[in-house]
Amino acid sequence: MKILHTADWHLGKRLDRFSRLEEQVLVMEELIQTADEQHVDLILIAGDLFDNFNPGVEAVELFYKTLKRLSLNGKRPVIAISGNHDSPSLIDAPDPLARECGIILIGHPKATIAPFELEDFKISKSAEGFIELSFKNHNYPVRILHTPYANEIRLKQYFGEQKEAELNNVLAQHWQKNAAEFCDENGVNLLITHLYINKKGKPLLDEPEGEKPLKIGNADLIYSDIIPHQIQYTALGHLHRFQNIGTEEKPVVYSSSPLCYSFSEAGQTKYISIVEAEPGKTVRFERIPIKNGKCLERKSFDCIEKTVEWLTTNQETFVELTLESETFLTADERKRLYQSHKGIVHLIPKIKNQELNENQLRDINLNQDIQSLFRDYFKSKNGGQDANEELINLFNEILNP
């Protein structure tokens, strides 16, 4: 049994003013090709399908077209759960129609999926947070515990626990109940969820810049040791770097996002996880690197010439550029930088430190003319750096329109 695990598509996401839709089309195509070339039997998509609760038309169209092709028009099951960026109701809405194409969309943690049967597979059992799939070409079933994202309060409401119960206990009891009832060694046993899960005793894992945080303080951290022992592979979403926080015998895997979505991910390789599983045996999985998508680079320079040279030879990137200099960048210098590269997302000027007597900064003569006051004020706010003539001329234009 071959399973493809992916997550955190964030369809429709932008990088500041830059659209990523063209790149997303390419990585979705690559994902489909990988699934076909690997002869995958089952697709798991672990949340954050879209980047916001109200995705644009192009993002929605790309999502449904991708799922339809992944499902081979109903021959291969695709299971997609909602993440913290998704609207659970939006994910749930097309489920009756999607099931005709072998696509199972799960928006809410307490969801019970109605059994159905297609030519090549069927849902043979279903309960709250659980489904069992039976395949025409396999003589054993696949059991899946599914928990889409919900915040702490909603999870406790969904599972009917007391409000003061720890989130770990709420999830542990729910998962253990389903695993004990349905997951023996006569089938493949999986868990798919979109939650911030960490390994007990290990440093906290960093959430990507710009990502809606799931971890607020340490009171309700969810630890991987609550995953039932019957589970052979756990498919996680939320963190954008590929990592196994479980063991080789019981992998608990963040599959990574398909693109670098923030500069905290600069330099990361993105992956698709391909899992090989049999009943009662340790799974094998490999990460397949994604080739499409632009690189994100954080670069620092102290010279305009060196900066332009690098920008000119690295066109297929998005750049966060820090430029350290003795004075502030002029309008002509900024124009030259932006003309040399179309993917500068952030330009951060940094003035080199200059020694200045602090008493000079505080001792400003308020009886000076307005232009001198402005010069002194600017100097006090910018580490002793004088305002250049271009800025003074602009100030004078404002004073004398």
C-alpha positions in Angstrom: 0.0 0.0 0.0 1.5 3.3 -1.1 0.3 6.6 0.5 1.2 10.2 -0.5 1.2 12.7 2.4 1.2 16.4 1.7 0.0 19.5 3.6 -0.1 23.3 3.9 -0.8 24.1 0.2 -2.0 27.6 1.2 -3.6 28.1 -2.2 -4.1 31.8 -3.0 -1.3 32.9 -0.7 0.7 36.0 -1.7 4.2 37.1 -0.7 3.6 40.7 0.1 2.5 42.2 -3.3 3.5 39.1 -5.3 1.1 36.4 -6.3 2.3 32.8 -6.0 -0.6 31.3 -8.0 1.6 30.5 -11.1 4.1 28.6 -8.9 1.2 26.8 -7.1 -0.1 25.6 -10.5 3.4 24.1 -11.2 3.8 22.4 -7.8 0.3 21.0 -8.0 1.2 19.5 -11.4 4.4 18.1 -10.0 2.4 16.6 -7.1 0.0 14.9 -9.5 2.9 13.5 -11.6 4.6 12.1 -8.5 1.4 10.4 -7.3 1.0 8.8 -10.8 4.7 7.8 -11.2 4.8 6.3 -7.7 1.5 4.4 -8.4 0.1 5.7 -5.1 -3.0 4.1 -3.7 -4.2 6.8 -1.3 -3.6 10.6 -0.9 -3.6 12.4 2.5 -3.7 16.2 2.6 -3.2 17.4 6.2 -4.9 20.8 6.3 -4.3 24.5 5.3 -5.7 23.8 1.9 -6.3 27.5 1.3 -4.6 30.5 2.8 -7.7 32.1 4.2 -11.4 31.5 5.0 -12.6 33.2 1.8 -10.2 32.1 -1.0 -10.3 33.6 -4.4 -12.0 32.0 -7.4 -8.6 31.0 -9.0 -7.4 29.3 -5.8 -10.7 27.3 -5.4 -10.6 26.2 -9.1 -7.0 25.0 -8.7 -7.9 23.1 -5.6 -10.8 21.2 -7.1 -9.0 20.5 -10.4 -6.0 19.1 -8.5 -8.1 16.9 -6.3 -10.0 15.5 -9.3 -6.8 14.6 -11.1 -5.3 13.1 -7.9 -8.4 10.9 -7.5 -8.0 9.6 -11.0 -11.7 10.4 -11.5 -12.8 8.2 -8.5 -10.3 5.3 -8.8 -8.0 6.6 -6.0 -9.2 8.0 -2.6 -8.2 11.5 -1.6 -8.7 12.6 2.0 -8.3 16.3 2.8 -8.9 17.9 6.2 -9.2 21.5 7.2 -6.4 23.5 8.9 -6.4 26.7 10.9 -6.4 28.8 7.7 -9.4 27.0 6.3 -13.1 27.5 6.9 -14.5 24.1 8.1 -17.9 24.8 6.5 -16.3 25.7 3.1 -14.3 22.5 3.2 -17.4 20.4 4.1 -19.7 22.1 1.6 -18.9 20.1 -1.6 -18.4 16.7 0.2 -21.6 14.9 -1.2 -20.5 15.8 -4.8 -16.8 15.2 -4.1 -17.5 11.7 -2.8 -18.7 10.7 -6.3 -15.1 11.4 -7.4 -13.5 9.5 -4.5 -12.6 12.7 -2.6 -13.4 12.9 1.1 -13.4 16.4 2.6 -13.4 16.7 6.4 -13.9 20.1 8.0 -14.9 19.4 11.6 -13.1 17.2 14.2 -16.3 15.4 15.2 -17.3 14.6 11.6 -18.8 11.2 10.8 -18.4 10.4 7.1 -21.3 8.6 5.6 -20.2 5.2 4.1 -20.2 5.0 0.3 -18.9 2.6 -2.4 -17.2 3.2 -5.7 -15.9 0.7 -8.2 -12.3 0.5 -6.8 -12.8 1.3 -3.0 -15.4 1.9 -0.4 -15.8 3.3 3.2 -16.6 0.1 5.0 -16.8 1.6 8.6 -17.3 5.1 10.0 -17.5 6.7 13.4 -16.8 10.2 14.8 -13.2 11.0 13.7 -12.7 7.6 12.0 -13.1 5.9 8.7 -12.0 2.5 7.3 -11.3 2.1 3.6 -11.5 -1.2 1.8 -9.8 -1.5 -1.6 -10.6 -3.8 -4.5 -6.9 -4.5 -5.1 -5.8 -5.0 -1.5 -6.9 -7.8 0.8 -6.7 -5.6 4.0 -8.3 -2.3 5.0 -6.8 1.1 5.8 -8.1 2.7 9.1 -7.7 6.5 9.4 -8.2 8.5 12.6 -8.9 12.1 11.4 -8.8 15.3 13.4 -9.0 18.6 11.4 -8.0 21.7 13.2 -10.1 23.3 15.9 -9.0 25.6 18.7 -8.8 24.3 22.3 -12.4 25.4 23.3 -14.0 23.9 20.2 -12.1 20.6 20.5 -13.3 20.2 24.0 -16.9 21.1 22.9 -16.7 18.6 20.0 -15.5 15.8 22.1 -17.8 16.5 25.1 -15.1 16.8 27.7 -15.0 19.1 30.7 -13.6 22.5 30.0 -10.8 22.1 32.6 -9.5 18.9 31.0 -6.1 19.3 29.4 -6.1 19.2 25.7 -3.7 16.3 25.7 -6.2 14.3 27.6 -9.1 15.2 25.4 -7.3 14.1 22.3 -5.7 11.1 23.9 -9.0 9.7 25.0 -10.7 10.3 21.7 -7.9 8.7 19.7 -7.4 5.8 22.1 -11.1 5.0 22.0 -11.2 4.8 18.2 -7.9 3.0 18.0 -8.9 0.4 20.6 -12.2 -0.2 18.8 -11.1 -0.3 15.2 -7.3 -0.6 14.8 -5.9 -4.1 15.0 -3.0 -5.6 13.2 -5.1 -6.9 10.3 -5.1 -3.5 8.6 -3.0 -0.4 8.0 -3.6 2.2 10.8 -3.0 5.9 10.2 -3.7 9.3 11.9 -4.1 12.6 10.0 -4.4 15.9 11.9 -3.6 19.6 11.6 -2.3 20.5 15.1 0.9 21.8 16.7 2.4 18.6 18.0 5.8 18.4 19.6 7.9 15.6 21.1 8.0 15.7 24.9 11.3 16.8 26.3 12.5 18.3 23.0 12.9 22.1 22.1 9.8 23.8 20.9 9.4 23.8 17.1 9.3 27.2 15.4 6.2 28.2 13.6 6.7 29.9 10.2 6.7 33.7 10.0 3.2 34.9 9.0 1.6 31.6 10.1 -1.4 31.9 12.4 0.1 30.6 15.6 -1.4 27.4 17.1 0.9 27.4 20.2 0.1 30.2 22.7 2.2 29.6 25.8 2.9 26.1 27.0 -0.3 25.2 28.9 -1.9 23.3 26.1 1.0 21.8 24.1 0.1 18.5 22.4 2.8 15.8 22.6 3.4 13.0 20.2 3.4 10.4 23.0 -0.5 10.5 23.1 -0.7 9.0 19.6 -2.1 5.4 20.1 0.5 2.6 19.7 -1.6 1.0 17.0 -0.9 4.0 14.6 1.8 3.1 12.1 2.2 6.6 10.5 0.9 10.0 11.6 0.4 12.6 8.8 0.7 16.2 10.2 0.1 19.6 8.8 0.9 23.1 10.1 4.7 23.4 10.3 6.3 24.1 6.9 9.6 22.3 7.3 9.8 18.5 6.6 10.5 16.7 9.9 9.8 13.5 11.7 9.1 14.2 15.4 8.3 10.5 16.0 10.6 7.5 15.6 11.7 5.5 12.6 9.4 2.7 13.7 6.4 5.1 14.3 6.9 8.2 12.1 5.1 11.4 13.1 5.7 13.6 10.1 5.2 17.2 9.0 5.4 16.8 5.3 6.3 20.5 4.6 4.5 23.1 2.5 5.0 22.8 -1.3 6.5 26.3 -1.5 8.5 28.6 0.7 5.9 31.0 1.9 7.9 33.3 4.2 11.5 34.4 4.6 11.9 32.3 7.7 11.7 29.4 5.2 14.5 30.8 3.0 16.8 28.1 1.7 14.5 25.2 2.7 13.9 22.3 0.3 10.2 21.3 0.2 9.1 17.7 0.0 6.3 15.1 -0.7 6.2 12.2 1.7 5.7 8.7 0.1 4.8 6.0 2.6 4.8 2.2 2.1 2.6 0.4 4.6 1.5 -3.1 5.4 -0.6 -4.5 8.3 1.5 -5.2 11.5 4.8 -4.0 10.0 6.9 -0.9 10.4 6.2 1.6 7.6 8.9 2.8 5.2 8.7 6.4 4.0 10.9 8.6 1.7 10.8 12.3 1.1 10.8 13.4 -2.5 12.0 16.9 -3.1 9.7 19.4 -5.0 11.6 21.0 -7.9 9.2 23.8 -8.9 8.8 27.1 -7.1 11.0 30.1 -6.7 13.7 30.2 -4.0 13.4 32.8 -1.2 16.7 34.5 -0.2 17.7 36.7 2.7 20.7 38.7 1.5 22.8 41.5 3.1 25.3 43.8 1.3 27.3 46.9 2.1 27.8 48.1 -1.5 25.4 49.0 -4.3 27.6 47.5 -7.0 27.8 44.1 -5.3 24.1 44.2 -4.7 23.2 44.9 -8.3 25.7 42.2 -9.5 24.1 39.5 -7.3 20.5 40.6 -8.2 21.3 40.5 -11.9 22.6 36.9 -11.7 19.8 35.6 -9.5 16.6 36.6 -11.2 14.4 33.6 -10.4 14.2 34.4 -6.7 12.2 36.4 -4.2 14.6 38.6 -2.1 14.6 40.2 1.3 17.4 42.6 0.8 19.3 44.4 3.6 21.7 47.1 2.4 24.1 48.6 5.0 25.6 52.0 4.0 27.0 55.2 5.5 24.0 57.2 4.3 20.4 56.6 3.5 19.7 55.3 0.0 18.9 57.9 -2.6 15.9 57.7 -4.9 18.2 56.9 -7.8 19.9 54.1 -5.9 16.5 52.6 -5.0 15.4 52.8 -8.6 18.5 51.1 -9.8 18.0 48.2 -7.4 14.4 47.7 -8.3 15.2 47.9 -12.0 17.8 45.2 -11.7 15.5 42.6 -10.1 11.7 42.2 -10.3 11.5 40.0 -7.1 12.6 42.3 -4.3 10.0 41.8 -1.7 11.5 43.9 1.1 14.3 46.4 0.9 15.8 47.2 4.3 18.2 50.1 4.5 20.6 49.9 7.5 22.9 52.8 8.5 26.3 51.9 9.8 26.8 52.7 13.5 28.3 56.1 14.2 29.6 57.3 17.5 27.8 60.3 18.8 27.8 62.1 22.1 24.4 61.2 23.7 24.3 64.6 25.3 24.3 66.2 21.8 21.3 64.2 20.9 19.3 65.3 23.9 20.4 68.9 23.9 18.3 70.3 21.1 17.8 74.1 20.9 14.1 74.6 20.4 14.6 78.3 19.4 16.1 77.2 16.1 14.4 77.7 12.7 12.1 74.8 11.6 14.6 73.3 9.2 17.4 73.1 11.8 15.0 71.6 14.3 14.1 68.9 11.7 17.8 68.2 11.1 18.4 67.8 14.8 15.3 65.7 15.3 16.2 63.4 12.4 19.7 63.0 13.7 18.4 62.1 17.2 16.1 59.4 15.8 18.7 57.9 13.4 21.8 57.2 15.5 23.5 60.5 14.6 22.9 60.1 10.8 22.4 63.5 9.0 19.4 63.9 6.7 20.6 64.0 3.1 19.8 66.9 0.8 17.1 65.0 -1.0 15.2 64.5 2.3 15.7 68.2 3.2 14.4 69.3 -0.2 11.3 67.1 0.3 10.8 68.6 3.8 11.0 72.1 2.3 8.4 71.2 -0.3 6.0 70.1 2.4 6.6 73.4 4.3 6.2 75.5 1.2 3.8 73.7 -1.2 
